[in-house]
């Protein structure tokens, strides 16, 4: 019965494979998004951009707030788990 089921589902294999790949990509993207070292690296890069004059204070504050929110969310996730 297992072989028959696989044969009947064979036309859907590309769709199932694509779904698996998308789940793997999403999992990795979330892991990187919530990695504290990546957020800290982005904060350093942001500070360097401000020092070089590539961004103004308003842009720095906006992006810094978003990064600090990510760090806070990470801390809440890790303490709640």
PDB file with one MODEL, atoms N, CA, C and O in Angstrom:
MODEL        1
ATOM      1  N   UNK A   1       0.819  -1.187   0.000  1.00  0.00           N
ATOM      2  CA  UNK A   1       0.000   0.000   0.000  1.00  0.00           C
ATOM      3  C   UNK A   1       0.869   1.259   0.000  1.00  0.00           C
ATOM      4  O   UNK A   1       0.498   2.255  -0.622  1.00  0.00           O
ATOM      5  N   UNK A   2       2.019   1.238   0.685  1.00  0.00           N
ATOM      6  CA  UNK A   2       2.903   2.387   0.732  1.00  0.00           C
ATOM      7  C   UNK A   2       3.436   2.754  -0.638  1.00  0.00           C
ATOM      8  O   UNK A   2       3.521   3.935  -0.977  1.00  0.00           O
ATOM      9  N   UNK A   3       3.798   1.746  -1.436  1.00  0.00           N
ATOM     10  CA  UNK A   3       4.307   1.988  -2.783  1.00  0.00           C
ATOM     11  C   UNK A   3       3.233   2.597  -3.663  1.00  0.00           C
ATOM     12  O   UNK A   3       3.507   3.522  -4.428  1.00  0.00           O
ATOM     13  N   UNK A   4       2.016   2.090  -3.563  1.00  0.00           N
ATOM     14  CA  UNK A   4       0.903   2.627  -4.349  1.00  0.00           C
ATOM     15  C   UNK A   4       0.646   4.090  -3.971  1.00  0.00           C
ATOM     16  O   UNK A   4       0.434   4.938  -4.838  1.00  0.00           O
ATOM     17  N   UNK A   5       0.670   4.369  -2.673  1.00  0.00           N
ATOM     18  CA  UNK A   5       0.466   5.748  -2.212  1.00  0.00           C
ATOM     19  C   UNK A   5       1.541   6.668  -2.784  1.00  0.00           C
ATOM     20  O   UNK A   5       1.233   7.761  -3.259  1.00  0.00           O
ATOM     21  N   UNK A   6       2.802   6.232  -2.742  1.00  0.00           N
ATOM     22  CA  UNK A   6       3.902   7.043  -3.282  1.00  0.00           C
ATOM     23  C   UNK A   6       3.739   7.267  -4.779  1.00  0.00           C
ATOM     24  O   UNK A   6       3.999   8.366  -5.270  1.00  0.00           O
ATOM     25  N   UNK A   7       3.317   6.249  -5.505  1.00  0.00           N
ATOM     26  CA  UNK A   7       3.104   6.403  -6.944  1.00  0.00           C
ATOM     27  C   UNK A   7       1.988   7.393  -7.240  1.00  0.00           C
ATOM     28  O   UNK A   7       2.085   8.191  -8.171  1.00  0.00           O
ATOM     29  N   UNK A   8       0.922   7.335  -6.438  1.00  0.00           N
ATOM     30  CA  UNK A   8      -0.193   8.258  -6.656  1.00  0.00           C
ATOM     31  C   UNK A   8       0.194   9.703  -6.292  1.00  0.00           C
ATOM     32  O   UNK A   8      -0.307  10.654  -6.892  1.00  0.00           O
ATOM     33  N   UNK A   9       1.073   9.853  -5.323  1.00  0.00           N
ATOM     34  CA  UNK A   9       1.479  11.191  -4.901  1.00  0.00           C
ATOM     35  C   UNK A   9       2.681  11.728  -5.679  1.00  0.00           C
ATOM     36  O   UNK A   9       3.090  12.872  -5.480  1.00  0.00           O
ATOM     37  N   UNK A  10       3.239  10.914  -6.553  1.00  0.00           N
ATOM     38  CA  UNK A  10       4.423  11.312  -7.306  1.00  0.00           C
ATOM     39  C   UNK A  10       4.250  12.624  -8.081  1.00  0.00           C
ATOM     40  O   UNK A  10       5.176  13.435  -8.096  1.00  0.00           O
ATOM     41  N   UNK A  11       3.106  12.862  -8.720  1.00  0.00           N
ATOM     42  CA  UNK A  11       2.962  14.155  -9.424  1.00  0.00           C
ATOM     43  C   UNK A  11       3.048  15.369  -8.498  1.00  0.00           C
ATOM     44  O   UNK A  11       3.373  16.468  -8.949  1.00  0.00           O
ATOM     45  N   UNK A  12       2.764  15.183  -7.227  1.00  0.00           N
ATOM     46  CA  UNK A  12       2.811  16.307  -6.280  1.00  0.00           C
ATOM     47  C   UNK A  12       4.203  16.472  -5.668  1.00  0.00           C
ATOM     48  O   UNK A  12       4.400  17.375  -4.855  1.00  0.00           O
ATOM     49  N   UNK A  13       5.154  15.649  -6.025  1.00  0.00           N
ATOM     50  CA  UNK A  13       6.492  15.689  -5.425  1.00  0.00           C
ATOM     51  C   UNK A  13       7.169  17.058  -5.563  1.00  0.00           C
ATOM     52  O   UNK A  13       7.752  17.530  -4.587  1.00  0.00           O
ATOM     53  N   UNK A  14       7.121  17.711  -6.718  1.00  0.00           N
ATOM     54  CA  UNK A  14       7.767  19.034  -6.811  1.00  0.00           C
ATOM     55  C   UNK A  14       7.165  20.053  -5.839  1.00  0.00           C
ATOM     56  O   UNK A  14       7.883  20.878  -5.275  1.00  0.00           O
ATOM     57  N   UNK A  15       5.868  19.992  -5.652  1.00  0.00           N
ATOM     58  CA  UNK A  15       5.208  20.919  -4.729  1.00  0.00           C
ATOM     59  C   UNK A  15       5.623  20.608  -3.300  1.00  0.00           C
ATOM     60  O   UNK A  15       5.919  21.520  -2.529  1.00  0.00           O
ATOM     61  N   UNK A  16       5.650  19.337  -2.940  1.00  0.00           N
ATOM     62  CA  UNK A  16       6.061  18.949  -1.590  1.00  0.00           C
ATOM     63  C   UNK A  16       7.516  19.343  -1.348  1.00  0.00           C
ATOM     64  O   UNK A  16       7.860  19.817  -0.265  1.00  0.00           O
ATOM     65  N   UNK A  17       8.362  19.150  -2.343  1.00  0.00           N
ATOM     66  CA  UNK A  17       9.773  19.524  -2.212  1.00  0.00           C
ATOM     67  C   UNK A  17       9.958  21.019  -2.062  1.00  0.00           C
ATOM     68  O   UNK A  17      10.781  21.469  -1.265  1.00  0.00           O
ATOM     69  N   UNK A  18       9.206  21.781  -2.812  1.00  0.00           N
ATOM     70  CA  UNK A  18       9.270  23.241  -2.723  1.00  0.00           C
ATOM     71  C   UNK A  18       8.823  23.711  -1.341  1.00  0.00           C
ATOM     72  O   UNK A  18       9.423  24.617  -0.762  1.00  0.00           O
ATOM     73  N   UNK A  19       7.776  23.095  -0.823  1.00  0.00           N
ATOM     74  CA  UNK A  19       7.297  23.438   0.515  1.00  0.00           C
ATOM     75  C   UNK A  19       8.358  23.172   1.569  1.00  0.00           C
ATOM     76  O   UNK A  19       8.540  23.973   2.486  1.00  0.00           O
ATOM     77  N   UNK A  20       9.060  22.053   1.445  1.00  0.00           N
ATOM     78  CA  UNK A  20      10.115  21.712   2.392  1.00  0.00           C
ATOM     79  C   UNK A  20      11.244  22.743   2.330  1.00  0.00           C
ATOM     80  O   UNK A  20      11.741  23.193   3.362  1.00  0.00           O
ATOM     81  N   UNK A  21      11.635  23.105   1.131  1.00  0.00           N
ATOM     82  CA  UNK A  21      12.709  24.096   0.959  1.00  0.00           C
ATOM     83  C   UNK A  21      12.293  25.431   1.569  1.00  0.00           C
ATOM     84  O   UNK A  21      13.093  26.072   2.250  1.00  0.00           O
ATOM     85  N   UNK A  22      11.073  25.851   1.337  1.00  0.00           N
ATOM     86  CA  UNK A  22      10.600  27.118   1.893  1.00  0.00           C
ATOM     87  C   UNK A  22      10.592  27.091   3.420  1.00  0.00           C
ATOM     88  O   UNK A  22      10.938  28.086   4.056  1.00  0.00           O
ATOM     89  N   UNK A  23      10.202  25.965   4.011  1.00  0.00           N
ATOM     90  CA  UNK A  23      10.226  25.852   5.473  1.00  0.00           C
ATOM     91  C   UNK A  23      11.647  25.937   6.003  1.00  0.00           C
ATOM     92  O   UNK A  23      11.882  26.554   7.042  1.00  0.00           O
ATOM     93  N   UNK A  24      12.603  25.323   5.299  1.00  0.00           N
ATOM     94  CA  UNK A  24      14.000  25.380   5.727  1.00  0.00           C
ATOM     95  C   UNK A  24      14.551  26.798   5.638  1.00  0.00           C
ATOM     96  O   UNK A  24      15.266  27.247   6.533  1.00  0.00           O
ATOM     97  N   UNK A  25      14.221  27.496   4.570  1.00  0.00           N
ATOM     98  CA  UNK A  25      14.683  28.878   4.397  1.00  0.00           C
ATOM     99  C   UNK A  25      14.093  29.771   5.487  1.00  0.00           C
ATOM    100  O   UNK A  25      14.797  30.606   6.055  1.00  0.00           O
ATOM    101  N   UNK A  26      12.812  29.600   5.777  1.00  0.00           N
ATOM    102  CA  UNK A  26      12.165  30.396   6.818  1.00  0.00           C
ATOM    103  C   UNK A  26      12.791  30.128   8.183  1.00  0.00           C
ATOM    104  O   UNK A  26      13.023  31.061   8.952  1.00  0.00           O
ATOM    105  N   UNK A  27      13.063  28.875   8.485  1.00  0.00           N
ATOM    106  CA  UNK A  27      13.693  28.517   9.758  1.00  0.00           C
ATOM    107  C   UNK A  27      15.060  29.177   9.894  1.00  0.00           C
ATOM    108  O   UNK A  27      15.381  29.726  10.949  1.00  0.00           O
ATOM    109  N   UNK A  28      15.862  29.130   8.843  1.00  0.00           N
ATOM    110  CA  UNK A  28      17.199  29.740   8.883  1.00  0.00           C
ATOM    111  C   UNK A  28      17.113  31.259   8.978  1.00  0.00           C
ATOM    112  O   UNK A  28      17.897  31.882   9.693  1.00  0.00           O
ATOM    113  N   UNK A  29      16.171  31.852   8.268  1.00  0.00           N
ATOM    114  CA  UNK A  29      16.006  33.309   8.325  1.00  0.00           C
ATOM    115  C   UNK A  29      15.618  33.748   9.733  1.00  0.00           C
ATOM    116  O   UNK A  29      16.130  34.751  10.230  1.00  0.00           O
ATOM    117  N   UNK A  30      14.724  33.012  10.376  1.00  0.00           N
ATOM    118  CA  UNK A  30      14.342  33.344  11.748  1.00  0.00           C
ATOM    119  C   UNK A  30      15.517  33.166  12.699  1.00  0.00           C
ATOM    120  O   UNK A  30      15.702  33.977  13.605  1.00  0.00           O
ATOM    121  N   UNK A  31      16.307  32.124  12.508  1.00  0.00           N
ATOM    122  CA  UNK A  31      17.467  31.895  13.369  1.00  0.00           C
ATOM    123  C   UNK A  31      18.439  33.066  13.256  1.00  0.00           C
ATOM    124  O   UNK A  31      18.947  33.559  14.263  1.00  0.00           O
ATOM    125  N   UNK A  32      18.691  33.502  12.046  1.00  0.00           N
ATOM    126  CA  UNK A  32      19.619  34.623  11.850  1.00  0.00           C
ATOM    127  C   UNK A  32      19.030  35.937  12.357  1.00  0.00           C
ATOM    128  O   UNK A  32      19.750  36.765  12.916  1.00  0.00           O
ATOM    129  N   UNK A  33      17.744  36.128  12.169  1.00  0.00           N
ATOM    130  CA  UNK A  33      17.094  37.368  12.592  1.00  0.00           C
ATOM    131  C   UNK A  33      17.186  37.543  14.103  1.00  0.00           C
ATOM    132  O   UNK A  33      17.386  38.655  14.591  1.00  0.00           O
ATOM    133  N   UNK A  34      17.040  36.451  14.838  1.00  0.00           N
ATOM    134  CA  UNK A  34      17.043  36.522  16.298  1.00  0.00           C
ATOM    135  C   UNK A  34      18.387  36.154  16.922  1.00  0.00           C
ATOM    136  O   UNK A  34      18.465  35.964  18.136  1.00  0.00           O
ATOM    137  N   UNK A  35      19.425  36.051  16.134  1.00  0.00           N
ATOM    138  CA  UNK A  35      20.751  35.760  16.663  1.00  0.00           C
ATOM    139  C   UNK A  35      21.305  37.028  17.313  1.00  0.00           C
ATOM    140  O   UNK A  35      21.503  38.031  16.627  1.00  0.00           O
ATOM    141  N   UNK A  36      21.560  37.001  18.632  1.00  0.00           N
ATOM    142  CA  UNK A  36      22.010  38.230  19.300  1.00  0.00           C
ATOM    143  C   UNK A  36      23.334  38.759  18.750  1.00  0.00           C
ATOM    144  O   UNK A  36      23.530  39.974  18.711  1.00  0.00           O
ATOM    145  N   UNK A  37      24.230  37.900  18.331  1.00  0.00           N
ATOM    146  CA  UNK A  37      25.499  38.398  17.796  1.00  0.00           C
ATOM    147  C   UNK A  37      25.279  39.134  16.474  1.00  0.00           C
ATOM    148  O   UNK A  37      25.978  40.105  16.185  1.00  0.00           O
ATOM    149  N   UNK A  38      24.326  38.686  15.678  1.00  0.00           N
ATOM    150  CA  UNK A  38      24.023  39.386  14.420  1.00  0.00           C
ATOM    151  C   UNK A  38      23.424  40.759  14.708  1.00  0.00           C
ATOM    152  O   UNK A  38      23.752  41.734  14.032  1.00  0.00           O
ATOM    153  N   UNK A  39      22.553  40.840  15.704  1.00  0.00           N
ATOM    154  CA  UNK A  39      21.947  42.131  16.052  1.00  0.00           C
ATOM    155  C   UNK A  39      23.014  43.081  16.596  1.00  0.00           C
ATOM    156  O   UNK A  39      23.028  44.264  16.254  1.00  0.00           O
ATOM    157  N   UNK A  40      23.900  42.568  17.434  1.00  0.00           N
ATOM    158  CA  UNK A  40      24.975  43.408  17.973  1.00  0.00           C
ATOM    159  C   UNK A  40      25.914  43.881  16.862  1.00  0.00           C
ATOM    160  O   UNK A  40      26.382  45.019  16.885  1.00  0.00           O
ATOM    161  N   UNK A  41      26.187  43.014  15.898  1.00  0.00           N
ATOM    162  CA  UNK A  41      27.022  43.402  14.761  1.00  0.00           C
ATOM    163  C   UNK A  41      26.335  44.516  13.960  1.00  0.00           C
ATOM    164  O   UNK A  41      26.985  45.470  13.532  1.00  0.00           O
ATOM    165  N   UNK A  42      25.014  44.388  13.762  1.00  0.00           N
ATOM    166  CA  UNK A  42      24.279  45.424  13.042  1.00  0.00           C
ATOM    167  C   UNK A  42      24.303  46.747  13.799  1.00  0.00           C
ATOM    168  O   UNK A  42      24.380  47.815  13.191  1.00  0.00           O
ATOM    169  N   UNK A  43      24.237  46.672  15.141  1.00  0.00           N
ATOM    170  CA  UNK A  43      24.327  47.903  15.937  1.00  0.00           C
ATOM    171  C   UNK A  43      25.684  48.580  15.759  1.00  0.00           C
ATOM    172  O   UNK A  43      25.756  49.802  15.630  1.00  0.00           O
ATOM    173  N   UNK A  44      26.761  47.787  15.751  1.00  0.00           N
ATOM    174  CA  UNK A  44      28.102  48.350  15.533  1.00  0.00           C
ATOM    175  C   UNK A  44      28.205  48.989  14.152  1.00  0.00           C
ATOM    176  O   UNK A  44      28.728  50.095  14.013  1.00  0.00           O
ATOM    177  N   UNK A  45      27.708  48.296  13.136  1.00  0.00           N
ATOM    178  CA  UNK A  45      27.751  48.826  11.774  1.00  0.00           C
ATOM    179  C   UNK A  45      26.941  50.116  11.664  1.00  0.00           C
ATOM    180  O   UNK A  45      27.334  51.055  10.972  1.00  0.00           O
ATOM    181  N   UNK A  46      25.812  50.144  12.354  1.00  0.00           N
ATOM    182  CA  UNK A  46      24.972  51.341  12.340  1.00  0.00           C
ATOM    183  C   UNK A  46      25.707  52.516  12.969  1.00  0.00           C
ATOM    184  O   UNK A  46      25.662  53.631  12.449  1.00  0.00           O
ATOM    185  N   UNK A  47      26.378  52.269  14.080  1.00  0.00           N
ATOM    186  CA  UNK A  47      27.155  53.313  14.742  1.00  0.00           C
ATOM    187  C   UNK A  47      28.283  53.816  13.838  1.00  0.00           C
ATOM    188  O   UNK A  47      28.554  55.016  13.784  1.00  0.00           O
ATOM    189  N   UNK A  48      28.929  52.906  13.140  1.00  0.00           N
ATOM    190  CA  UNK A  48      29.995  53.292  12.217  1.00  0.00           C
ATOM    191  C   UNK A  48      29.450  54.137  11.070  1.00  0.00           C
ATOM    192  O   UNK A  48      30.097  55.089  10.634  1.00  0.00           O
ATOM    193  N   UNK A  49      28.250  53.787  10.579  1.00  0.00           N
ATOM    194  CA  UNK A  49      27.639  54.582   9.514  1.00  0.00           C
ATOM    195  C   UNK A  49      27.368  56.005   9.988  1.00  0.00           C
ATOM    196  O   UNK A  49      27.571  56.964   9.244  1.00  0.00           O
ATOM    197  N   UNK A  50      26.912  56.135  11.227  1.00  0.00           N
ATOM    198  CA  UNK A  50      26.673  57.466  11.789  1.00  0.00           C
ATOM    199  C   UNK A  50      27.985  58.231  11.902  1.00  0.00           C
ATOM    200  O   UNK A  50      28.049  59.409  11.551  1.00  0.00           O
ATOM    201  N   UNK A  51      29.026  57.570  12.387  1.00  0.00           N
ATOM    202  CA  UNK A  51      30.334  58.220  12.537  1.00  0.00           C
ATOM    203  C   UNK A  51      30.902  58.687  11.196  1.00  0.00           C
ATOM    204  O   UNK A  51      31.543  59.735  11.121  1.00  0.00           O
ATOM    205  N   UNK A  52      30.665  57.909  10.143  1.00  0.00           N
ATOM    206  CA  UNK A  52      31.168  58.279   8.809  1.00  0.00           C
ATOM    207  C   UNK A  52      30.277  59.301   8.107  1.00  0.00           C
ATOM    208  O   UNK A  52      30.617  59.791   7.030  1.00  0.00           O
ATOM    209  N   UNK A  53      29.143  59.620   8.715  1.00  0.00           N
ATOM    210  CA  UNK A  53      28.234  60.590   8.123  1.00  0.00           C
ATOM    211  C   UNK A  53      27.344  60.013   7.031  1.00  0.00           C
ATOM    212  O   UNK A  53      26.746  60.765   6.261  1.00  0.00           O
ATOM    213  N   UNK A  54      27.250  58.703   6.956  1.00  0.00           N
ATOM    214  CA  UNK A  54      26.424  58.071   5.921  1.00  0.00           C
ATOM    215  C   UNK A  54      24.935  58.164   6.243  1.00  0.00           C
ATOM    216  O   UNK A  54      24.096  58.125   5.343  1.00  0.00           O
ATOM    217  N   UNK A  55      24.611  58.286   7.535  1.00  0.00           N
ATOM    218  CA  UNK A  55      23.218  58.439   7.952  1.00  0.00           C
ATOM    219  C   UNK A  55      23.153  59.570   8.968  1.00  0.00           C
ATOM    220  O   UNK A  55      24.153  59.907   9.601  1.00  0.00           O
ATOM    221  N   UNK A  56      21.962  60.155   9.118  1.00  0.00           N
ATOM    222  CA  UNK A  56      21.799  61.231  10.099  1.00  0.00           C
ATOM    223  C   UNK A  56      21.288  60.652  11.427  1.00  0.00           C
ATOM    224  O   UNK A  56      21.010  59.458  11.541  1.00  0.00           O
ATOM    225  N   UNK A  57      21.177  61.527  12.411  1.00  0.00           N
ATOM    226  CA  UNK A  57      20.758  61.097  13.751  1.00  0.00           C
ATOM    227  C   UNK A  57      19.372  60.462  13.756  1.00  0.00           C
ATOM    228  O   UNK A  57      19.140  59.468  14.444  1.00  0.00           O
ATOM    229  N   UNK A  58      18.453  61.040  12.985  1.00  0.00           N
ATOM    230  CA  UNK A  58      17.083  60.525  12.955  1.00  0.00           C
ATOM    231  C   UNK A  58      17.055  59.091  12.414  1.00  0.00           C
ATOM    232  O   UNK A  58      16.384  58.221  12.972  1.00  0.00           O
ATOM    233  N   UNK A  59      17.784  58.858  11.332  1.00  0.00           N
ATOM    234  CA  UNK A  59      17.853  57.514  10.750  1.00  0.00           C
ATOM    235  C   UNK A  59      18.524  56.546  11.726  1.00  0.00           C
ATOM    236  O   UNK A  59      18.085  55.408  11.893  1.00  0.00           O
ATOM    237  N   UNK A  60      19.591  57.017  12.364  1.00  0.00           N
ATOM    238  CA  UNK A  60      20.277  56.192  13.354  1.00  0.00           C
ATOM    239  C   UNK A  60      19.331  55.803  14.475  1.00  0.00           C
ATOM    240  O   UNK A  60      19.259  54.632  14.848  1.00  0.00           O
ATOM    241  N   UNK A  61      18.602  56.775  15.020  1.00  0.00           N
ATOM    242  CA  UNK A  61      17.680  56.500  16.124  1.00  0.00           C
ATOM    243  C   UNK A  61      16.591  55.521  15.715  1.00  0.00           C
ATOM    244  O   UNK A  61      16.257  54.608  16.471  1.00  0.00           O
ATOM    245  N   UNK A  62      16.040  55.706  14.527  1.00  0.00           N
ATOM    246  CA  UNK A  62      14.971  54.826  14.053  1.00  0.00           C
ATOM    247  C   UNK A  62      15.461  53.386  13.934  1.00  0.00           C
ATOM    248  O   UNK A  62      14.815  52.457  14.419  1.00  0.00           O
ATOM    249  N   UNK A  63      16.613  53.211  13.280  1.00  0.00           N
ATOM    250  CA  UNK A  63      17.143  51.860  13.067  1.00  0.00           C
ATOM    251  C   UNK A  63      17.663  51.241  14.355  1.00  0.00           C
ATOM    252  O   UNK A  63      17.541  50.033  14.560  1.00  0.00           O
ATOM    253  N   UNK A  64      18.245  52.066  15.227  1.00  0.00           N
ATOM    254  CA  UNK A  64      18.726  51.565  16.507  1.00  0.00           C
ATOM    255  C   UNK A  64      17.549  51.051  17.346  1.00  0.00           C
ATOM    256  O   UNK A  64      17.643  49.994  17.969  1.00  0.00           O
ATOM    257  N   UNK A  65      16.445  51.802  17.359  1.00  0.00           N
ATOM    258  CA  UNK A  65      15.265  51.365  18.107  1.00  0.00           C
ATOM    259  C   UNK A  65      14.766  50.013  17.613  1.00  0.00           C
ATOM    260  O   UNK A  65      14.402  49.155  18.418  1.00  0.00           O
ATOM    261  N   UNK A  66      14.745  49.817  16.303  1.00  0.00           N
ATOM    262  CA  UNK A  66      14.295  48.546  15.746  1.00  0.00           C
ATOM    263  C   UNK A  66      15.213  47.402  16.170  1.00  0.00           C
ATOM    264  O   UNK A  66      14.739  46.317  16.510  1.00  0.00           O
ATOM    265  N   UNK A  67      16.512  47.640  16.149  1.00  0.00           N
ATOM    266  CA  UNK A  67      17.462  46.604  16.552  1.00  0.00           C
ATOM    267  C   UNK A  67      17.360  46.301  18.045  1.00  0.00           C
ATOM    268  O   UNK A  67      17.438  45.140  18.448  1.00  0.00           O
ATOM    269  N   UNK A  68      17.187  47.328  18.859  1.00  0.00           N
ATOM    270  CA  UNK A  68      17.037  47.106  20.294  1.00  0.00           C
ATOM    271  C   UNK A  68      15.732  46.375  20.600  1.00  0.00           C
ATOM    272  O   UNK A  68      15.674  45.574  21.532  1.00  0.00           O
ATOM    273  N   UNK A  69      14.692  46.646  19.824  1.00  0.00           N
ATOM    274  CA  UNK A  69      13.435  45.901  19.983  1.00  0.00           C
ATOM    275  C   UNK A  69      13.646  44.418  19.684  1.00  0.00           C
ATOM    276  O   UNK A  69      13.104  43.554  20.374  1.00  0.00           O
ATOM    277  N   UNK A  70      14.433  44.133  18.657  1.00  0.00           N
ATOM    278  CA  UNK A  70      14.742  42.730  18.339  1.00  0.00           C
ATOM    279  C   UNK A  70      15.478  42.064  19.486  1.00  0.00           C
ATOM    280  O   UNK A  70      15.166  40.928  19.843  1.00  0.00           O
ATOM    281  N   UNK A  71      16.452  42.754  20.067  1.00  0.00           N
ATOM    282  CA  UNK A  71      17.185  42.186  21.205  1.00  0.00           C
ATOM    283  C   UNK A  71      16.263  41.939  22.387  1.00  0.00           C
ATOM    284  O   UNK A  71      16.362  40.904  23.045  1.00  0.00           O
ATOM    285  N   UNK A  72      15.370  42.876  22.661  1.00  0.00           N
ATOM    286  CA  UNK A  72      14.428  42.716  23.771  1.00  0.00           C
ATOM    287  C   UNK A  72      13.500  41.519  23.511  1.00  0.00           C
ATOM    288  O   UNK A  72      13.224  40.733  24.418  1.00  0.00           O
ATOM    289  N   UNK A  73      13.033  41.393  22.298  1.00  0.00           N
ATOM    290  CA  UNK A  73      12.172  40.259  21.952  1.00  0.00           C
ATOM    291  C   UNK A  73      12.926  38.945  22.126  1.00  0.00           C
ATOM    292  O   UNK A  73      12.359  37.955  22.589  1.00  0.00           O
ATOM    293  N   UNK A  74      14.177  38.938  21.761  1.00  0.00           N
ATOM    294  CA  UNK A  74      15.002  37.741  21.929  1.00  0.00           C
ATOM    295  C   UNK A  74      15.145  37.394  23.407  1.00  0.00           C
ATOM    296  O   UNK A  74      15.032  36.229  23.786  1.00  0.00           O
ATOM    297  N   UNK A  75      15.392  38.392  24.233  1.00  0.00           N
ATOM    298  CA  UNK A  75      15.527  38.147  25.673  1.00  0.00           C
ATOM    299  C   UNK A  75      14.225  37.604  26.258  1.00  0.00           C
ATOM    300  O   UNK A  75      14.248  36.702  27.096  1.00  0.00           O
ATOM    301  N   UNK A  76      13.095  38.149  25.819  1.00  0.00           N
ATOM    302  CA  UNK A  76      11.819  37.663  26.308  1.00  0.00           C
ATOM    303  C   UNK A  76      11.563  36.233  25.856  1.00  0.00           C
ATOM    304  O   UNK A  76      11.038  35.426  26.624  1.00  0.00           O
ATOM    305  N   UNK A  77      11.924  35.914  24.630  1.00  0.00           N
ATOM    306  CA  UNK A  77      11.748  34.556  24.128  1.00  0.00           C
ATOM    307  C   UNK A  77      12.586  33.561  24.924  1.00  0.00           C
ATOM    308  O   UNK A  77      12.116  32.480  25.278  1.00  0.00           O
ATOM    309  N   UNK A  78      13.834  33.941  25.202  1.00  0.00           N
ATOM    310  CA  UNK A  78      14.736  33.020  25.882  1.00  0.00           C
ATOM    311  C   UNK A  78      14.363  32.865  27.356  1.00  0.00           C
ATOM    312  O   UNK A  78      14.545  31.786  27.920  1.00  0.00           O
ATOM    313  N   UNK A  79      13.848  33.908  27.987  1.00  0.00           N
ATOM    314  CA  UNK A  79      13.464  33.783  29.390  1.00  0.00           C
ATOM    315  C   UNK A  79      12.108  33.096  29.548  1.00  0.00           C
ATOM    316  O   UNK A  79      11.831  32.501  30.589  1.00  0.00           O
ATOM    317  N   UNK A  80      11.268  33.178  28.526  1.00  0.00           N
ATOM    318  CA  UNK A  80       9.953  32.538  28.577  1.00  0.00           C
ATOM    319  C   UNK A  80       9.988  31.077  28.184  1.00  0.00           C
ATOM    320  O   UNK A  80       9.040  30.344  28.463  1.00  0.00           O
ATOM    321  N   UNK A  81      11.061  30.634  27.542  1.00  0.00           N
ATOM    322  CA  UNK A  81      11.120  29.257  27.068  1.00  0.00           C
ATOM    323  C   UNK A  81      11.627  28.323  28.129  1.00  0.00           C
ATOM    324  O   UNK A  81      11.738  27.120  27.891  1.00  0.00           O
TER     325      UNK A  81
ENDMDL
END
